[in-house]
Structures are given as structure tokens and as C-alpha cells.
Amino acid sequence: MAESTSASTSSARPIEWRVATVAETIAETPRVRTLVLDLPHWPGHRAGQHVDVRLTAEDGYQTERSYSIASPPEAERISLTVERLEDGEVSSYLVGELRVGDPLELRGPIGGHFAWSVKDGGPLLCIGGGSGIVPLMAMLRHRAAATAELRRTIPARLLYSSRSWSELIYRDELEHLAAADPTLTVTYTITREPPPSWTGYRRRIDMPMLEEVAWPASLRPHLFVCGPTPLVEAVAEGLVALGFEPQSVRTERFGPTGV
């Protein structure tokens, strides 16, 4: 579950629960699955927003979790990418049991602080760890849907930390996006199990790494950081130490009960 550091935007009326139908499932890694959903009358969303998902058992027991939207605003369907966590009652069901044709109750979109549009301009710097890549991927997909001329005015960089090469979510798509777009740079750091031929970063994100990857503070880039709380706090502190204004560093973190 992704938990934003800012409150969700208020609304005059509560956001309604809607019933989506699973149209497709995609295995991203052994522990991560993307659910592609048909959802009639979806009001649209901004890249970076999330939804609440509600499960109801036969005995009436209900539980809710929040998941970032992986699909860009341009997509016809809504996609949620979910990591199965140990003892996660919701994530275990979504990753292991939900099938094509099954219903899924959700409400959204939610959140306005951790959101970005190509209309906001650039440069864009995204830093993520683990499944924290999900809302950042929505931003990169949204950017990729823009014209090549517009993308050239919005250079983007992604720094993505993962425990192993096999656990990098969207790895093939990210490689394709970077190869096709010279204004997008994707940098990985593998903290535990890099492949034998790996020549990239082999450690957690630190100040020297941020100095090498981040845009100069003078360019006033749009900054988005998402991942486990220790990563988010370390990166945010590092960016501020590099001269970025604290309020310019937008963060979203995983809470301790995130499933």
C-alpha cells in the first residue's frame, strides 16, 4: 500500500465505490502482478494518483488497501500493479487468486499532491524503490504518450533501486522506453543480487549517487520519490542537502501495514 505524505484532496461529495472487471493479468515478476481493469464511467486520473480497493468476504468482513495507478491517463483501461507481501491478506488475493472476469471494488482517483502532467513541464526526476516504481511508471508512460516534440522539452531521469535484477518491475518496458527516447535516462541500482556481468550501481541510494543522477537544483526539476519509508526519507534528505527546496520534493511511501 502506498501512503502519501500529504492528505488526499477534499471533495464536496464522497468518491463512489465502483465495480471493475478484471480484463487481463500480467506477471511482472515472481511476486508482482499487474491487473488490467475494465471500469465503466471512469472519471479519469492524473499520473501518480491511486485508488482504494475493497474486498468483502462471504461473512461480511471487509478490508481496504490503497494501490497506485500504473496506467497513464491516456489508457482505455485502469491498471494496478500489486506486490504480494508476506501475510498480506489483500495482496495475496490480488496476486494469487484474482482471475480474468472477476469483479473488483474500488474508488478513486485519490490524491493530488503526488501527481504530474506533461502540462507541468520538466525536467522530471523520478526516484523509486521496489514497487514504488508504480506511480512513477504512470508518469513515464504519460510522458511517452506525448509527441516527440513535446518530450524533447521535458527531459526525464529515473533512478530505480531493486534488491535483484529479477525483481525489477517493468524492466523490459523501461529498457524499450529509454532506447527509443534520448531525452529519457533510466539508471538502476541493484542492492543485493546483481547479475554476474553487472557494471552499474550495487548499493542503496546515497549522496554520491544522487549527485551523479539528479538534475542541478538550479533547473528546478519536478521531483518525485516513492518507495519504502527508509529509502524515501534518505533520498528526500539527500535532495535537500543538494540544494533542493524541501517543498519541491514530493514523496509517497509504503506504510508498515502495506499489503
Buried (B, 14 or more C-beta within 10 A) or exposed (E): BBBBBEEBEEEEEEBEEBEBBBBEBEEBBEBBBBBBBEBEEBEEBBBBBBBBBBBEEEEEEEEBBBBBBBBBBEBEBBBBBBBBBEEBBBBBBBBEEBEEEEEBBBBBBBBBBBBBBBEEBBBBBBBBBBBBBBBBBBBBBBBBBBEEEBBEEBBBBBBBBBBEBEBBBBBEBBEEBBEEBEBBBBBBBBBEEBEEEEEEBEEBBEBEBBEEBBBEBEEBBBBBBBBBBEBBEBBBBBBBEBEBEEEEBBBBBBEEEBB
